[in-house]
Amino acid sequence: MSFKHLLLIPGLSVVCLLSACAGPMPQPDPGMAWIGLQEEAPNDMLAERVDGKRIDDGRFFEVAPGSHNLEVTLFEIPGGDSNQQDCEGKVSYNQFQAGEHYKLVETSLGREVSAKLEDSHGKELAQTGDFQCMPG
């Protein structure tokens, strides 16, 4: 295999990854709990891990009923000349219900960034601690 062909591998990997994110959202499994993500514009929040295990699609979580630990990464894009920050947060909840739709909502207050877990009626169920942020 030539050097040119080896250079194509990372590029094709990125294209495959981005095309997976750009595709339509899958239908929720009624036997699972669905957790969507809601960030404040212009930030981006990605689902990373459930119970320490990396997930395939960063646009949402889908978990079995019961107790789970969710981890997200927030790419905080400030206005002006400030640099982007990459922030990590964790939330635990022990009563996920099958067929229920939840939402993990970013909340920013000054320099503090966190998220709250809400059920389909907007009731707050759990909250992350402050996100751990580092310059991106």
C-alpha contacts under 8 A as a table, 3 or more apart, distances in Angstrom:
res1	aa1	res2	aa2	distance
1	M	5	H	6.36
1	M	6	L	7.10
2	S	5	H	5.37
2	S	6	L	6.54
3	F	6	L	5.05
3	F	7	L	6.37
4	K	7	L	5.21
4	K	8	L	6.70
5	H	8	L	5.24
5	H	9	I	7.08
6	L	9	I	5.62
7	L	10	P	6.43
7	L	11	G	7.19
8	L	11	G	5.21
8	L	12	L	6.04
9	I	12	L	5.26
9	I	13	S	6.17
10	P	13	S	5.02
10	P	14	V	6.34
11	G	14	V	5.27
11	G	15	V	6.38
12	L	15	V	5.02
12	L	16	C	6.17
13	S	16	C	5.17
13	S	17	L	6.18
14	V	17	L	5.07
14	V	18	L	6.10
15	V	18	L	5.20
15	V	19	S	6.03
16	C	19	S	5.17
16	C	20	A	6.28
17	L	20	A	5.28
17	L	21	C	6.62
18	L	21	C	5.15
18	L	22	A	6.21
19	S	22	A	4.99
19	S	23	G	6.22
20	A	23	G	5.47
20	A	57	D	7.58
21	C	57	D	6.98
21	C	58	G	7.53
21	C	59	R	7.21
28	P	32	M	7.54
28	P	34	W	6.54
28	P	62	E	7.76
28	P	99	G	7.96
29	D	32	M	5.43
29	D	33	A	7.74
29	D	34	W	7.96
29	D	99	G	7.19
30	P	33	A	7.50
30	P	98	A	6.27
30	P	99	G	4.45
31	G	64	A	7.22
31	G	65	P	7.90
31	G	98	A	4.91
31	G	99	G	5.78
32	M	62	E	6.23
32	M	63	V	5.47
32	M	64	A	4.80
32	M	65	P	6.17
32	M	97	Q	7.25
32	M	98	A	4.49
32	M	99	G	5.64
32	M	100	E	7.67
33	A	62	E	5.55
33	A	63	V	5.21
33	A	64	A	6.12
33	A	65	P	6.30
33	A	96	F	6.17
33	A	97	Q	5.71
33	A	98	A	4.83
33	A	99	G	5.38
33	A	100	E	5.23
33	A	101	H	6.16
33	A	102	Y	7.44
34	W	60	F	7.32
34	W	61	F	5.91
34	W	62	E	4.58
34	W	63	V	6.64
34	W	99	G	7.26
34	W	100	E	6.42
34	W	101	H	4.89
34	W	102	Y	5.99
35	I	60	F	5.71
35	I	61	F	4.88
35	I	62	E	6.13
35	I	101	H	5.97
35	I	102	Y	4.55
35	I	103	K	5.21
35	I	104	L	6.74
36	G	59	R	7.12
36	G	60	F	4.83
36	G	61	F	6.56
36	G	101	H	7.58
36	G	102	Y	6.25
36	G	103	K	4.72
36	G	104	L	6.19
37	L	45	M	6.82
37	L	46	L	7.56
37	L	47	A	7.75
37	L	59	R	6.91
37	L	60	F	6.22
37	L	103	K	5.66
37	L	104	L	4.93
37	L	105	V	6.14
38	Q	45	M	7.38
38	Q	103	K	6.88
38	Q	104	L	6.10
38	Q	105	V	4.71
38	Q	106	E	6.19
39	E	43	N	6.08
39	E	44	D	6.14
39	E	45	M	5.95
39	E	105	V	6.04
39	E	106	E	4.90
39	E	107	T	7.77
40	E	43	N	5.66
40	E	44	D	7.77
40	E	106	E	6.37
40	E	107	T	7.42
41	A	44	D	7.60
42	P	76	E	7.64
42	P	77	I	6.15
42	P	78	P	7.92
43	N	74	L	6.99
43	N	75	F	5.66
43	N	76	E	4.83
43	N	77	I	5.34
44	D	74	L	5.71
44	D	75	F	5.14
44	D	76	E	6.78
45	M	72	V	6.72
45	M	73	T	5.65
45	M	74	L	4.26
45	M	75	F	6.22
46	L	58	G	4.77
46	L	59	R	5.88
46	L	60	F	7.60
46	L	72	V	5.55
46	L	73	T	5.28
46	L	74	L	6.38
47	A	55	I	7.44
47	A	57	D	7.34
47	A	58	G	4.30
47	A	59	R	6.03
47	A	60	F	5.85
47	A	61	F	6.47
47	A	70	L	7.80
47	A	71	E	6.46
47	A	72	V	4.65
47	A	73	T	6.64
48	E	54	R	5.77
48	E	55	I	5.93
48	E	58	G	6.11
48	E	70	L	7.73
48	E	71	E	5.50
48	E	72	V	5.07
48	E	73	T	6.61
49	R	52	G	5.39
49	R	53	K	5.05
49	R	54	R	4.32
49	R	55	I	5.49
49	R	70	L	5.90
49	R	71	E	5.04
49	R	72	V	7.04
50	V	53	K	5.30
50	V	54	R	6.62
50	V	55	I	6.97
50	V	61	F	7.73
50	V	63	V	7.90
50	V	68	H	6.70
50	V	69	N	5.69
50	V	70	L	4.81
50	V	71	E	6.47
51	D	68	H	5.93
51	D	69	N	4.87
51	D	70	L	6.42
52	G	69	N	7.53
52	G	70	L	7.97
52	G	71	E	7.86
55	I	58	G	6.99
55	I	61	F	7.98
57	D	60	F	6.64
57	D	61	F	7.94
58	G	61	F	7.65
63	V	68	H	7.69
63	V	96	F	7.83
64	A	96	F	7.48
64	A	97	Q	7.81
64	A	98	A	6.86
65	P	95	Q	7.03
65	P	96	F	4.88
65	P	97	Q	4.83
65	P	98	A	5.32
66	G	94	N	5.47
66	G	95	Q	5.05
66	G	96	F	4.97
66	G	97	Q	6.76
67	S	92	S	7.45
67	S	93	Y	5.67
67	S	94	N	3.53
67	S	95	Q	5.81
67	S	96	F	6.43
68	H	92	S	5.82
68	H	93	Y	5.80
68	H	94	N	6.13
68	H	96	F	7.81
69	N	90	K	6.91
69	N	91	V	5.81
69	N	92	S	4.37
69	N	93	Y	6.71
70	L	90	K	5.59
70	L	91	V	5.34
70	L	92	S	6.24
71	E	88	E	7.21
71	E	89	G	5.75
71	E	90	K	4.48
71	E	91	V	6.64
72	V	88	E	5.79
72	V	89	G	5.43
72	V	90	K	6.46
73	T	86	D	6.85
73	T	87	C	5.56
73	T	88	E	4.55
73	T	89	G	6.48
74	L	86	D	5.83
74	L	87	C	4.93
74	L	88	E	6.22
74	L	89	G	7.88
75	F	84	Q	6.84
75	F	85	Q	5.91
75	F	86	D	4.73
75	F	87	C	6.31
75	F	136	G	7.88
76	E	84	Q	5.65
76	E	85	Q	5.09
76	E	86	D	6.20
76	E	87	C	7.17
77	I	83	N	7.24
77	I	84	Q	4.78
77	I	85	Q	6.72
78	P	81	D	7.95
78	P	82	S	5.94
78	P	83	N	6.81
78	P	84	Q	6.26
79	G	82	S	6.57
83	N	135	P	6.77
83	N	136	G	7.07
84	Q	135	P	6.11
84	Q	136	G	5.16
85	Q	133	C	6.10
85	Q	134	M	5.46
85	Q	135	P	4.35
85	Q	136	G	4.62
86	D	133	C	5.50
86	D	134	M	5.45
86	D	135	P	6.12
86	D	136	G	5.16
87	C	131	F	5.66
87	C	132	Q	5.25
87	C	133	C	3.96
87	C	134	M	6.34
88	E	131	F	5.23
88	E	132	Q	5.25
88	E	133	C	6.45
89	G	114	S	7.03
89	G	115	A	7.72
89	G	128	T	6.28
89	G	129	G	7.13
89	G	130	D	7.07
89	G	131	F	4.60
89	G	132	Q	6.59
90	K	128	T	5.48
90	K	129	G	7.25
90	K	131	F	7.76
91	V	117	L	7.75
91	V	126	A	6.96
91	V	127	Q	6.07
91	V	128	T	4.69
91	V	129	G	7.70
92	S	126	A	7.08
92	S	127	Q	7.96
92	S	128	T	7.76
93	Y	96	F	6.90
93	Y	125	L	7.60
93	Y	126	A	6.43
96	F	100	E	7.64
97	Q	100	E	5.62
100	E	119	D	7.54
100	E	120	S	7.06
101	H	119	D	6.41
101	H	120	S	5.43
102	Y	117	L	6.89
102	Y	118	E	5.59
102	Y	119	D	4.50
102	Y	120	S	5.55
103	K	117	L	5.70
103	K	118	E	5.18
103	K	119	D	6.42
103	K	120	S	7.37
104	L	115	A	6.21
104	L	116	K	5.57
104	L	117	L	4.50
104	L	118	E	6.37
105	V	115	A	5.13
105	V	116	K	5.28
105	V	117	L	6.40
105	V	118	E	7.51
106	E	113	V	7.28
106	E	114	S	5.88
106	E	115	A	4.18
106	E	116	K	6.66
107	T	113	V	5.99
107	T	114	S	5.37
107	T	115	A	5.34
107	T	116	K	7.37
108	S	111	R	7.11
108	S	112	E	5.78
108	S	113	V	4.50
108	S	114	S	6.37
109	L	112	E	5.30
109	L	113	V	6.51
110	G	113	V	7.92
112	E	130	D	6.25
112	E	131	F	7.50
113	V	130	D	5.59
113	V	131	F	5.52
114	S	127	Q	7.44
114	S	128	T	5.73
114	S	129	G	6.15
114	S	130	D	4.89
114	S	131	F	5.45
115	A	127	Q	5.83
115	A	128	T	5.47
115	A	129	G	7.90
116	K	124	E	6.56
116	K	125	L	7.46
116	K	126	A	5.82
116	K	127	Q	4.18
116	K	128	T	6.25
117	L	124	E	5.80
117	L	125	L	5.53
117	L	126	A	5.11
117	L	127	Q	5.90
118	E	121	H	7.52
118	E	122	G	5.23
118	E	123	K	5.19
118	E	124	E	4.44
118	E	125	L	5.52
118	E	126	A	7.37
119	D	122	G	5.38
119	D	123	K	5.50
119	D	124	E	6.77
119	D	125	L	6.93
120	S	123	K	7.49
124	E	127	Q	7.81
128	T	131	F	7.42
